[in-house]
Amino acid sequence: MNSVLLGAGLGNSLIYLPSVVIVGVYFERRALTTGIAVCGSGVGTIVFAPLVDYLLTVYGWRSTLLIEAGLLLNCCVSAAFYLPPASLSSTSSVSAELHKPNSVRHYSRRR
């Protein structure tokens, strides 16, 4: 049972970092949106612990882990809807400007 709980904790931790990073990519007010995302993970931890405790007493550990897996599967489904923002696409003006041969000046030590 300990290895199953370790796997669930590892899965939860792998959700945290991409969700915070993706918020910084999609929004311009990064400080506010990152703060809301980080607060949401804290609220989720506060809510999820009593929920798991309740589910353990009602359904047992096997059914609780199945329900938890179903809830966390929703994170995978919602992550499938993320699309790269227009600012990161290969046709953006910034990346096109960087790939122009004359956009970088080469300075020589010779005068």
Biopython code that builds the backbone (N, CA, C, O; Angstrom):
import numpy as np
from Bio.PDB.StructureBuilder import StructureBuilder

atoms = [
    (1, "MET", "N", (0.823, -1.194, 0.000)),
    (1, "MET", "CA", (0.000, 0.000, 0.000)),
    (1, "MET", "C", (0.866, 1.257, 0.000)),
    (1, "MET", "O", (0.489, 2.269, -0.591)),
    (2, "ASN", "N", (2.027, 1.198, 0.662)),
    (2, "ASN", "CA", (2.894, 2.375, 0.706)),
    (2, "ASN", "C", (3.399, 2.754, -0.682)),
    (2, "ASN", "O", (3.534, 3.939, -0.990)),
    (3, "SER", "N", (3.680, 1.754, -1.524)),
    (3, "SER", "CA", (4.164, 2.074, -2.864)),
    (3, "SER", "C", (3.058, 2.706, -3.707)),
    (3, "SER", "O", (3.337, 3.545, -4.563)),
    (4, "VAL", "N", (1.811, 2.313, -3.474)),
    (4, "VAL", "CA", (0.694, 2.909, -4.201)),
    (4, "VAL", "C", (0.523, 4.362, -3.785)),
    (4, "VAL", "O", (0.314, 5.231, -4.631)),
    (5, "LEU", "N", (0.611, 4.631, -2.488)),
    (5, "LEU", "CA", (0.496, 6.015, -2.013)),
    (5, "LEU", "C", (1.679, 6.860, -2.476)),
    (5, "LEU", "O", (1.521, 8.047, -2.761)),
    (6, "LEU", "N", (2.874, 6.246, -2.553)),
    (6, "LEU", "CA", (4.037, 6.959, -3.069)),
    (6, "LEU", "C", (3.814, 7.316, -4.535)),
    (6, "LEU", "O", (4.165, 8.416, -4.961)),
    (7, "GLY", "N", (3.237, 6.403, -5.311)),
    (7, "GLY", "CA", (2.942, 6.682, -6.719)),
    (7, "GLY", "C", (1.914, 7.784, -6.874)),
    (7, "GLY", "O", (2.027, 8.611, -7.779)),
    (8, "ALA", "N", (0.909, 7.810, -6.001)),
    (8, "ALA", "CA", (-0.099, 8.868, -6.060)),
    (8, "ALA", "C", (0.524, 10.216, -5.718)),
    (8, "ALA", "O", (0.199, 11.221, -6.349)),
    (9, "GLY", "N", (1.401, 10.252, -4.742)),
    (9, "GLY", "CA", (2.087, 11.495, -4.387)),
    (9, "GLY", "C", (3.009, 11.967, -5.498)),
    (9, "GLY", "O", (3.110, 13.166, -5.758)),
    (10, "LEU", "N", (3.683, 11.028, -6.155)),
    (10, "LEU", "CA", (4.554, 11.378, -7.270)),
    (10, "LEU", "C", (3.735, 11.931, -8.432)),
    (10, "LEU", "O", (4.144, 12.897, -9.076)),
    (11, "GLY", "N", (2.592, 11.328, -8.698)),
    (11, "GLY", "CA", (1.717, 11.823, -9.759)),
    (11, "GLY", "C", (1.194, 13.219, -9.463)),
    (11, "GLY", "O", (1.119, 14.062, -10.357)),
    (12, "ASN", "N", (0.830, 13.465, -8.206)),
    (12, "ASN", "CA", (0.370, 14.804, -7.824)),
    (12, "ASN", "C", (1.479, 15.835, -7.986)),
    (12, "ASN", "O", (1.227, 16.958, -8.423)),
    (13, "SER", "N", (2.691, 15.462, -7.639)),
    (13, "SER", "CA", (3.793, 16.416, -7.765)),
    (13, "SER", "C", (4.127, 16.696, -9.227)),
    (13, "SER", "O", (4.572, 17.796, -9.557)),
    (14, "LEU", "N", (3.920, 15.724, -10.102)),
    (14, "LEU", "CA", (4.185, 15.943, -11.524)),
    (14, "LEU", "C", (3.120, 16.825, -12.173)),
    (14, "LEU", "O", (3.341, 17.357, -13.261)),
    (15, "ILE", "N", (1.983, 16.986, -11.530)),
    (15, "ILE", "CA", (0.943, 17.876, -12.042)),
    (15, "ILE", "C", (1.244, 19.323, -11.655)),
    (15, "ILE", "O", (0.904, 20.240, -12.401)),
    (16, "TYR", "N", (1.868, 19.538, -10.514)),
    (16, "TYR", "CA", (2.041, 20.877, -9.965)),
    (16, "TYR", "C", (2.893, 21.774, -10.868)),
    (16, "TYR", "O", (2.445, 22.850, -11.263)),
    (17, "LEU", "N", (4.094, 21.351, -11.191)),
    (17, "LEU", "CA", (5.016, 22.215, -11.933)),
    (17, "LEU", "C", (4.495, 22.591, -13.316)),
    (17, "LEU", "O", (4.527, 23.775, -13.653)),
    (18, "PRO", "N", (4.019, 21.661, -14.134)),
    (18, "PRO", "CA", (3.510, 22.091, -15.442)),
    (18, "PRO", "C", (2.320, 23.040, -15.355)),
    (18, "PRO", "O", (2.159, 23.921, -16.200)),
    (19, "SER", "N", (1.492, 22.859, -14.336)),
    (19, "SER", "CA", (0.337, 23.760, -14.233)),
    (19, "SER", "C", (0.766, 25.182, -13.895)),
    (19, "SER", "O", (0.153, 26.135, -14.377)),
    (20, "VAL", "N", (1.785, 25.345, -13.093)),
    (20, "VAL", "CA", (2.273, 26.687, -12.764)),
    (20, "VAL", "C", (3.013, 27.294, -13.954)),
    (20, "VAL", "O", (2.886, 28.489, -14.219)),
    (21, "VAL", "N", (3.780, 26.485, -14.667)),
    (21, "VAL", "CA", (4.527, 26.986, -15.819)),
    (21, "VAL", "C", (3.578, 27.392, -16.937)),
    (21, "VAL", "O", (3.784, 28.424, -17.575)),
    (22, "ILE", "N", (2.546, 26.601, -17.183)),
    (22, "ILE", "CA", (1.627, 26.889, -18.287)),
    (22, "ILE", "C", (0.854, 28.181, -18.030)),
    (22, "ILE", "O", (0.501, 28.892, -18.971)),
    (23, "VAL", "N", (0.593, 28.482, -16.771)),
    (23, "VAL", "CA", (-0.086, 29.740, -16.440)),
    (23, "VAL", "C", (0.800, 30.917, -16.816)),
    (23, "VAL", "O", (0.304, 31.918, -17.335)),
    (24, "GLY", "N", (2.091, 30.818, -16.568)),
    (24, "GLY", "CA", (3.012, 31.892, -16.922)),
    (24, "GLY", "C", (3.161, 32.088, -18.418)),
    (24, "GLY", "O", (3.502, 33.182, -18.869)),
    (25, "VAL", "N", (2.910, 31.041, -19.192)),
    (25, "VAL", "CA", (3.025, 31.148, -20.640)),
    (25, "VAL", "C", (1.793, 31.800, -21.244)),
    (25, "VAL", "O", (1.915, 32.571, -22.196)),
    (26, "TYR", "N", (0.626, 31.515, -20.724)),
    (26, "TYR", "CA", (-0.615, 31.955, -21.342)),
    (26, "TYR", "C", (-1.061, 33.360, -20.958)),
    (26, "TYR", "O", (-1.794, 33.992, -21.718)),
    (27, "PHE", "N", (-0.643, 33.864, -19.806)),
    (27, "PHE", "CA", (-1.166, 35.138, -19.319)),
    (27, "PHE", "C", (-0.084, 36.204, -19.282)),
    (27, "PHE", "O", (1.095, 35.905, -19.090)),
    (28, "GLU", "N", (-0.501, 37.453, -19.469)),
    (28, "GLU", "CA", (0.441, 38.561, -19.417)),
    (28, "GLU", "C", (0.677, 39.044, -17.990)),
    (28, "GLU", "O", (1.786, 39.461, -17.656)),
    (29, "ARG", "N", (-0.343, 38.993, -17.154)),
    (29, "ARG", "CA", (-0.188, 39.388, -15.744)),
    (29, "ARG", "C", (0.282, 38.163, -14.973)),
    (29, "ARG", "O", (-0.482, 37.543, -14.233)),
    (30, "ARG", "N", (1.555, 37.826, -15.161)),
    (30, "ARG", "CA", (2.091, 36.572, -14.653)),
    (30, "ARG", "C", (2.119, 36.493, -13.133)),
    (30, "ARG", "O", (1.891, 35.421, -12.571)),
    (31, "ALA", "N", (2.390, 37.581, -12.470)),
    (31, "ALA", "CA", (2.479, 37.541, -11.009)),
    (31, "ALA", "C", (1.132, 37.197, -10.398)),
    (31, "ALA", "O", (1.050, 36.360, -9.499)),
    (32, "LEU", "N", (0.085, 37.833, -10.876)),
    (32, "LEU", "CA", (-1.249, 37.569, -10.339)),
    (32, "LEU", "C", (-1.708, 36.156, -10.665)),
    (32, "LEU", "O", (-2.209, 35.454, -9.787)),
    (33, "THR", "N", (-1.547, 35.728, -11.907)),
    (33, "THR", "CA", (-2.035, 34.408, -12.296)),
    (33, "THR", "C", (-1.218, 33.292, -11.656)),
    (33, "THR", "O", (-1.773, 32.253, -11.296)),
    (34, "THR", "N", (0.083, 33.487, -11.510)),
    (34, "THR", "CA", (0.888, 32.476, -10.824)),
    (34, "THR", "C", (0.503, 32.404, -9.352)),
    (34, "THR", "O", (0.462, 31.316, -8.778)),
    (35, "GLY", "N", (0.223, 33.536, -8.742)),
    (35, "GLY", "CA", (-0.231, 33.538, -7.346)),
    (35, "GLY", "C", (-1.544, 32.802, -7.170)),
    (35, "GLY", "O", (-1.714, 32.052, -6.209)),
    (36, "ILE", "N", (-2.478, 33.011, -8.093)),
    (36, "ILE", "CA", (-3.763, 32.303, -8.022)),
    (36, "ILE", "C", (-3.561, 30.804, -8.224)),
    (36, "ILE", "O", (-4.184, 29.997, -7.535)),
    (37, "ALA", "N", (-2.690, 30.424, -9.167)),
    (37, "ALA", "CA", (-2.438, 29.003, -9.412)),
    (37, "ALA", "C", (-1.799, 28.331, -8.203)),
    (37, "ALA", "O", (-2.160, 27.209, -7.848)),
    (38, "VAL", "N", (-0.856, 29.011, -7.577)),
    (38, "VAL", "CA", (-0.202, 28.435, -6.402)),
    (38, "VAL", "C", (-1.175, 28.358, -5.224)),
    (38, "VAL", "O", (-1.160, 27.383, -4.473)),
    (39, "CYS", "N", (-2.018, 29.376, -5.057)),
    (39, "CYS", "CA", (-3.039, 29.322, -4.003)),
    (39, "CYS", "C", (-4.030, 28.195, -4.261)),
    (39, "CYS", "O", (-4.500, 27.549, -3.324)),
    (40, "GLY", "N", (-4.344, 27.960, -5.522)),
    (40, "GLY", "CA", (-5.251, 26.871, -5.858)),
    (40, "GLY", "C", (-4.691, 25.517, -5.476)),
    (40, "GLY", "O", (-5.442, 24.633, -5.062)),
    (41, "SER", "N", (-3.390, 25.337, -5.606)),
    (41, "SER", "CA", (-2.805, 24.055, -5.199)),
    (41, "SER", "C", (-2.854, 23.887, -3.677)),
    (41, "SER", "O", (-3.027, 22.773, -3.183)),
    (42, "GLY", "N", (-2.704, 24.983, -2.938)),
    (42, "GLY", "CA", (-2.826, 24.900, -1.480)),
    (42, "GLY", "C", (-4.243, 24.594, -1.042)),
    (42, "GLY", "O", (-4.463, 23.787, -0.138)),
    (43, "VAL", "N", (-5.208, 25.242, -1.688)),
    (43, "VAL", "CA", (-6.617, 24.975, -1.379)),
    (43, "VAL", "C", (-6.966, 23.529, -1.747)),
    (43, "VAL", "O", (-7.695, 22.856, -1.018)),
    (44, "GLY", "N", (-6.450, 23.066, -2.860)),
    (44, "GLY", "CA", (-6.685, 21.679, -3.258)),
    (44, "GLY", "C", (-6.133, 20.686, -2.248)),
    (44, "GLY", "O", (-6.748, 19.651, -1.986)),
    (45, "THR", "N", (-4.979, 20.997, -1.683)),
    (45, "THR", "CA", (-4.402, 20.125, -0.664)),
    (45, "THR", "C", (-5.267, 20.113, 0.598)),
    (45, "THR", "O", (-5.470, 19.063, 1.208)),
    (46, "ILE", "N", (-5.773, 21.285, 0.981)),
    (46, "ILE", "CA", (-6.622, 21.364, 2.169)),
    (46, "ILE", "C", (-7.928, 20.609, 1.952)),
    (46, "ILE", "O", (-8.418, 19.949, 2.868)),
    (47, "VAL", "N", (-8.494, 20.695, 0.765)),
    (47, "VAL", "CA", (-9.771, 20.029, 0.475)),
    (47, "VAL", "C", (-9.572, 18.539, 0.233)),
    (47, "VAL", "O", (-10.399, 17.728, 0.650)),
    (48, "PHE", "N", (-8.489, 18.171, -0.434)),
    (48, "PHE", "CA", (-8.293, 16.786, -0.840)),
    (48, "PHE", "C", (-8.004, 15.867, 0.346)),
    (48, "PHE", "O", (-8.433, 14.713, 0.340)),
    (49, "ALA", "N", (-7.292, 16.347, 1.355)),
    (49, "ALA", "CA", (-6.957, 15.496, 2.504)),
    (49, "ALA", "C", (-8.206, 15.007, 3.247)),
    (49, "ALA", "O", (-8.316, 13.805, 3.487)),
    (50, "PRO", "N", (-9.151, 15.875, 3.624)),
    (50, "PRO", "CA", (-10.359, 15.355, 4.270)),
    (50, "PRO", "C", (-11.218, 14.503, 3.326)),
    (50, "PRO", "O", (-11.889, 13.569, 3.766)),
    (51, "LEU", "N", (-11.194, 14.823, 2.042)),
    (51, "LEU", "CA", (-11.949, 14.031, 1.079)),
    (51, "LEU", "C", (-11.407, 12.602, 1.022)),
    (51, "LEU", "O", (-12.179, 11.643, 1.036)),
    (52, "VAL", "N", (-10.097, 12.461, 0.958)),
    (52, "VAL", "CA", (-9.487, 11.129, 0.931)),
    (52, "VAL", "C", (-9.752, 10.406, 2.242)),
    (52, "VAL", "O", (-10.013, 9.203, 2.235)),
    (53, "ASP", "N", (-9.693, 11.104, 3.361)),
    (53, "ASP", "CA", (-9.984, 10.482, 4.648)),
    (53, "ASP", "C", (-11.424, 9.969, 4.692)),
    (53, "ASP", "O", (-11.679, 8.863, 5.169)),
    (54, "TYR", "N", (-12.344, 10.761, 4.203)),
    (54, "TYR", "CA", (-13.749, 10.349, 4.152)),
    (54, "TYR", "C", (-13.929, 9.145, 3.230)),
    (54, "TYR", "O", (-14.623, 8.188, 3.573)),
    (55, "LEU", "N", (-13.305, 9.201, 2.070)),
    (55, "LEU", "CA", (-13.428, 8.091, 1.123)),
    (55, "LEU", "C", (-12.812, 6.809, 1.677)),
    (55, "LEU", "O", (-13.317, 5.718, 1.411)),
    (56, "LEU", "N", (-11.734, 6.927, 2.441)),
    (56, "LEU", "CA", (-11.125, 5.746, 3.065)),
    (56, "LEU", "C", (-12.067, 5.082, 4.059)),
    (56, "LEU", "O", (-12.159, 3.856, 4.116)),
    (57, "THR", "N", (-12.765, 5.895, 4.839)),
    (57, "THR", "CA", (-13.673, 5.315, 5.829)),
    (57, "THR", "C", (-14.916, 4.710, 5.175)),
    (57, "THR", "O", (-15.467, 3.733, 5.683)),
    (58, "VAL", "N", (-15.357, 5.275, 4.066)),
    (58, "VAL", "CA", (-16.580, 4.784, 3.427)),
    (58, "VAL", "C", (-16.309, 3.634, 2.469)),
    (58, "VAL", "O", (-17.026, 2.633, 2.497)),
    (59, "TYR", "N", (-15.275, 3.756, 1.609)),
    (59, "TYR", "CA", (-15.071, 2.803, 0.531)),
    (59, "TYR", "C", (-13.870, 1.865, 0.702)),
    (59, "TYR", "O", (-13.803, 0.840, 0.025)),
    (60, "GLY", "N", (-12.934, 2.186, 1.577)),
    (60, "GLY", "CA", (-11.709, 1.388, 1.677)),
    (60, "GLY", "C", (-10.631, 1.968, 0.780)),
    (60, "GLY", "O", (-10.885, 2.861, -0.029)),
    (61, "TRP", "N", (-9.417, 1.444, 0.939)),
    (61, "TRP", "CA", (-8.291, 2.060, 0.248)),
    (61, "TRP", "C", (-8.279, 1.772, -1.247)),
    (61, "TRP", "O", (-7.860, 2.629, -2.025)),
    (62, "ARG", "N", (-8.721, 0.600, -1.669)),
    (62, "ARG", "CA", (-8.698, 0.291, -3.108)),
    (62, "ARG", "C", (-9.663, 1.173, -3.895)),
    (62, "ARG", "O", (-9.296, 1.731, -4.929)),
    (63, "SER", "N", (-10.880, 1.296, -3.410)),
    (63, "SER", "CA", (-11.855, 2.135, -4.103)),
    (63, "SER", "C", (-11.486, 3.610, -4.010)),
    (63, "SER", "O", (-11.746, 4.379, -4.935)),
    (64, "THR", "N", (-10.877, 4.004, -2.886)),
    (64, "THR", "CA", (-10.443, 5.390, -2.732)),
    (64, "THR", "C", (-9.383, 5.737, -3.760)),
    (64, "THR", "O", (-9.440, 6.808, -4.364)),
    (65, "LEU", "N", (-8.418, 4.853, -3.971)),
    (65, "LEU", "CA", (-7.396, 5.119, -4.976)),
    (65, "LEU", "C", (-7.967, 5.117, -6.384)),
    (65, "LEU", "O", (-7.485, 5.846, -7.250)),
    (66, "LEU", "N", (-8.986, 4.308, -6.618)),
    (66, "LEU", "CA", (-9.639, 4.316, -7.921)),
    (66, "LEU", "C", (-10.375, 5.637, -8.158)),
    (66, "LEU", "O", (-10.323, 6.200, -9.251)),
    (67, "ILE", "N", (-11.056, 6.121, -7.125)),
    (67, "ILE", "CA", (-11.745, 7.420, -7.233)),
    (67, "ILE", "C", (-10.731, 8.547, -7.396)),
    (67, "ILE", "O", (-10.938, 9.457, -8.200)),
    (68, "GLU", "N", (-9.641, 8.492, -6.641)),
    (68, "GLU", "CA", (-8.601, 9.512, -6.758)),
    (68, "GLU", "C", (-7.980, 9.497, -8.153)),
    (68, "GLU", "O", (-7.707, 10.552, -8.725)),
    (69, "ALA", "N", (-7.758, 8.309, -8.696)),
    (69, "ALA", "CA", (-7.211, 8.213, -10.056)),
    (69, "ALA", "C", (-8.182, 8.808, -11.070)),
    (69, "ALA", "O", (-7.760, 9.463, -12.023)),
    (70, "GLY", "N", (-9.471, 8.587, -10.874)),
    (70, "GLY", "CA", (-10.463, 9.171, -11.772)),
    (70, "GLY", "C", (-10.489, 10.687, -11.696)),
    (70, "GLY", "O", (-10.634, 11.368, -12.710)),
    (71, "LEU", "N", (-10.344, 11.212, -10.472)),
    (71, "LEU", "CA", (-10.304, 12.672, -10.326)),
    (71, "LEU", "C", (-9.064, 13.269, -10.978)),
    (71, "LEU", "O", (-9.135, 14.310, -11.632)),
    (72, "LEU", "N", (-7.934, 12.606, -10.795)),
    (72, "LEU", "CA", (-6.694, 13.126, -11.361)),
    (72, "LEU", "C", (-6.602, 12.888, -12.863)),
    (72, "LEU", "O", (-5.827, 13.556, -13.546)),
    (73, "LEU", "N", (-7.380, 11.949, -13.383)),
    (73, "LEU", "CA", (-7.428, 11.759, -14.828)),
    (73, "LEU", "C", (-8.017, 12.994, -15.517)),
    (73, "LEU", "O", (-7.710, 13.276, -16.675)),
    (74, "ASN", "N", (-8.856, 13.716, -14.797)),
    (74, "ASN", "CA", (-9.400, 14.964, -15.339)),
    (74, "ASN", "C", (-8.291, 15.980, -15.619)),
    (74, "ASN", "O", (-8.418, 16.801, -16.527)),
    (75, "CYS", "N", (-7.210, 15.929, -14.848)),
    (75, "CYS", "CA", (-6.075, 16.823, -15.111)),
    (75, "CYS", "C", (-5.434, 16.480, -16.452)),
    (75, "CYS", "O", (-5.027, 17.374, -17.193)),
    (76, "CYS", "N", (-5.343, 15.195, -16.764)),
    (76, "CYS", "CA", (-4.775, 14.791, -18.056)),
    (76, "CYS", "C", (-5.677, 15.221, -19.203)),
    (76, "CYS", "O", (-5.194, 15.660, -20.247)),
    (77, "VAL", "N", (-6.968, 15.099, -19.015)),
    (77, "VAL", "CA", (-7.913, 15.493, -20.057)),
    (77, "VAL", "C", (-7.855, 16.999, -20.287)),
    (77, "VAL", "O", (-7.847, 17.450, -21.433)),
    (78, "SER", "N", (-7.815, 17.775, -19.214)),
    (78, "SER", "CA", (-7.748, 19.228, -19.389)),
    (78, "SER", "C", (-6.406, 19.659, -19.961)),
    (78, "SER", "O", (-6.346, 20.644, -20.696)),
    (79, "ALA", "N", (-5.326, 18.947, -19.644)),
    (79, "ALA", "CA", (-4.012, 19.292, -20.202)),
    (79, "ALA", "C", (-3.961, 19.022, -21.698)),
    (79, "ALA", "O", (-3.167, 19.637, -22.409)),
    (80, "ALA", "N", (-4.794, 18.114, -22.182)),
    (80, "ALA", "CA", (-4.818, 17.827, -23.622)),
    (80, "ALA", "C", (-5.382, 18.993, -24.425)),
    (80, "ALA", "O", (-5.175, 19.060, -25.637)),
    (81, "PHE", "N", (-6.082, 19.901, -23.779)),
    (81, "PHE", "CA", (-6.656, 21.054, -24.469)),
    (81, "PHE", "C", (-5.711, 22.242, -24.561)),
    (81, "PHE", "O", (-6.036, 23.230, -25.220)),
    (82, "TYR", "N", (-4.552, 22.174, -23.916)),
    (82, "TYR", "CA", (-3.598, 23.276, -24.006)),
    (82, "TYR", "C", (-3.018, 23.334, -25.406)),
    (82, "TYR", "O", (-2.564, 22.324, -25.945)),
    (83, "LEU", "N", (-3.035, 24.499, -25.979)),
    (83, "LEU", "CA", (-2.425, 24.737, -27.281)),
    (83, "LEU", "C", (-1.311, 25.739, -27.098)),
    (83, "LEU", "O", (-1.384, 26.586, -26.208)),
    (84, "PRO", "N", (-0.280, 25.663, -27.922)),
    (84, "PRO", "CA", (0.779, 26.661, -27.780)),
    (84, "PRO", "C", (0.240, 28.050, -28.106)),
    (84, "PRO", "O", (-0.478, 28.215, -29.093)),
    (85, "PRO", "N", (0.574, 29.045, -27.295)),
    (85, "PRO", "CA", (0.107, 30.403, -27.577)),
    (85, "PRO", "C", (0.693, 30.916, -28.886)),
    (85, "PRO", "O", (1.716, 30.423, -29.359)),
    (86, "ALA", "N", (0.039, 31.896, -29.451)),
    (86, "ALA", "CA", (0.481, 32.452, -30.730)),
    (86, "ALA", "C", (1.881, 33.050, -30.631)),
    (86, "ALA", "O", (2.615, 33.074, -31.618)),
    (87, "SER", "N", (2.254, 33.530, -29.451)),
    (87, "SER", "CA", (3.570, 34.150, -29.303)),
    (87, "SER", "C", (4.692, 33.126, -29.374)),
    (87, "SER", "O", (5.844, 33.499, -29.593)),
    (88, "LEU", "N", (4.386, 31.840, -29.196)),
    (88, "LEU", "CA", (5.416, 30.808, -29.260)),
    (88, "LEU", "C", (5.391, 30.023, -30.561)),
    (88, "LEU", "O", (6.199, 29.113, -30.744)),
    (89, "SER", "N", (4.498, 30.348, -31.449)),
    (89, "SER", "CA", (4.425, 29.596, -32.700)),
    (89, "SER", "C", (5.595, 29.957, -33.596)),
    (89, "SER", "O", (6.205, 31.014, -33.432)),
    (90, "SER", "N", (5.908, 29.093, -34.533)),
    (90, "SER", "CA", (7.082, 29.304, -35.387)),
    (90, "SER", "C", (6.865, 30.417, -36.400)),
    (90, "SER", "O", (7.831, 30.890, -37.000)),
    (91, "THR", "N", (5.641, 30.843, -36.604)),
    (91, "THR", "CA", (5.383, 31.903, -37.576)),
    (91, "THR", "C", (5.313, 33.276, -36.939)),
    (91, "THR", "O", (4.964, 34.246, -37.612)),
    (92, "SER", "N", (5.633, 33.384, -35.668)),
    (92, "SER", "CA", (5.550, 34.688, -35.012)),
    (92, "SER", "C", (6.638, 35.614, -35.531)),
    (92, "SER", "O", (7.653, 35.162, -36.061)),
    (93, "SER", "N", (6.417, 36.897, -35.376)),
    (93, "SER", "CA", (7.361, 37.884, -35.891)),
    (93, "SER", "C", (8.674, 37.870, -35.123)),
    (93, "SER", "O", (9.721, 38.182, -35.690)),
    (94, "VAL", "N", (8.637, 37.516, -33.848)),
    (94, "VAL", "CA", (9.861, 37.494, -33.052)),
    (94, "VAL", "C", (10.785, 36.397, -33.545)),
    (94, "VAL", "O", (11.975, 36.634, -33.754)),
    (95, "SER", "N", (10.247, 35.195, -33.732)),
    (95, "SER", "CA", (11.103, 34.110, -34.192)),
    (95, "SER", "C", (11.534, 34.330, -35.633)),
    (95, "SER", "O", (12.644, 33.951, -36.005)),
    (96, "ALA", "N", (10.685, 34.931, -36.447)),
    (96, "ALA", "CA", (11.069, 35.229, -37.820)),
    (96, "ALA", "C", (12.193, 36.257, -37.842)),
    (96, "ALA", "O", (13.101, 36.169, -38.668)),
    (97, "GLU", "N", (12.135, 37.231, -36.937)),
    (97, "GLU", "CA", (13.175, 38.251, -36.853)),
    (97, "GLU", "C", (14.501, 37.646, -36.405)),
    (97, "GLU", "O", (15.560, 38.066, -36.871)),
    (98, "LEU", "N", (14.455, 36.673, -35.512)),
    (98, "LEU", "CA", (15.680, 36.057, -35.020)),
    (98, "LEU", "C", (16.357, 35.202, -36.082)),
    (98, "LEU", "O", (17.572, 35.011, -36.037)),
    (99, "HIS", "N", (15.597, 34.691, -37.026)),
    (99, "HIS", "CA", (16.167, 33.815, -38.038)),
    (99, "HIS", "C", (16.625, 34.555, -39.291)),
    (99, "HIS", "O", (17.142, 33.931, -40.217)),
    (100, "LYS", "N", (16.447, 35.858, -39.336)),
    (100, "LYS", "CA", (16.958, 36.622, -40.473)),
    (100, "LYS", "C", (18.478, 36.687, -40.387)),
    (100, "LYS", "O", (19.024, 36.867, -39.298)),
    (101, "PRO", "N", (19.167, 36.545, -41.506)),
    (101, "PRO", "CA", (20.627, 36.569, -41.448)),
    (101, "PRO", "C", (21.193, 37.934, -41.068)),
    (101, "PRO", "O", (22.269, 37.997, -40.474)),
    (102, "ASN", "N", (20.513, 39.012, -41.386)),
    (102, "ASN", "CA", (21.037, 40.345, -41.097)),
    (102, "ASN", "C", (20.597, 40.883, -39.739)),
    (102, "ASN", "O", (20.930, 42.018, -39.398)),
    (103, "SER", "N", (19.868, 40.110, -38.965)),
    (103, "SER", "CA", (19.361, 40.630, -37.702)),
    (103, "SER", "C", (20.414, 40.624, -36.607)),
    (103, "SER", "O", (20.255, 41.311, -35.598)),
    (104, "VAL", "N", (21.483, 39.865, -36.783)),
    (104, "VAL", "CA", (22.539, 39.807, -35.784)),
    (104, "VAL", "C", (23.765, 40.488, -36.372)),
    (104, "VAL", "O", (24.219, 40.134, -37.460)),
    (105, "ARG", "N", (24.289, 41.450, -35.660)),
    (105, "ARG", "CA", (25.492, 42.136, -36.128)),
    (105, "ARG", "C", (26.714, 41.436, -35.556)),
    (105, "ARG", "O", (26.777, 41.109, -34.371)),
    (106, "HIS", "N", (27.658, 41.224, -36.417)),
    (106, "HIS", "CA", (28.905, 40.599, -35.978)),
    (106, "HIS", "C", (29.963, 41.690, -35.856)),
    (106, "HIS", "O", (30.250, 42.407, -36.814)),
    (107, "TYR", "N", (30.516, 41.795, -34.701)),
    (107, "TYR", "CA", (31.531, 42.804, -34.467)),
    (107, "TYR", "C", (32.905, 42.147, -34.498)),
    (107, "TYR", "O", (33.103, 41.038, -34.001)),
    (108, "SER", "N", (33.807, 42.840, -35.075)),
    (108, "SER", "CA", (35.155, 42.334, -35.192)),
    (108, "SER", "C", (36.080, 43.180, -34.314)),
    (108, "SER", "O", (35.783, 44.338, -34.018)),
    (109, "ARG", "N", (37.179, 42.602, -33.910)),
    (109, "ARG", "CA", (38.149, 43.345, -33.111)),
    (109, "ARG", "C", (39.002, 44.232, -34.001)),
    (109, "ARG", "O", (39.608, 45.192, -33.525)),
    (110, "ARG", "N", (39.055, 43.919, -35.281)),
    (110, "ARG", "CA", (39.848, 44.730, -36.207)),
    (110, "ARG", "C", (39.105, 46.012, -36.539)),
    (110, "ARG", "O", (37.885, 46.007, -36.700)),
    (111, "ARG", "N", (39.827, 47.084, -36.640)),
    (111, "ARG", "CA", (39.234, 48.370, -37.017)),
    (111, "ARG", "C", (39.830, 48.915, -38.257)),
    (111, "ARG", "O", (39.439, 49.992, -38.708)),
]
sb = StructureBuilder()
sb.init_structure("model")
sb.init_model(0)
sb.init_chain("A")
sb.init_seg("    ")
for serial, (resi, resn, name, xyz) in enumerate(atoms, 1):
    if name == "N":
        sb.init_residue(resn, " ", resi, " ")
    sb.init_atom(name, np.array(xyz, "f"), 0.0, 1.0, " ", f" {name:<3s}", serial, name[0])
structure = sb.get_structure()
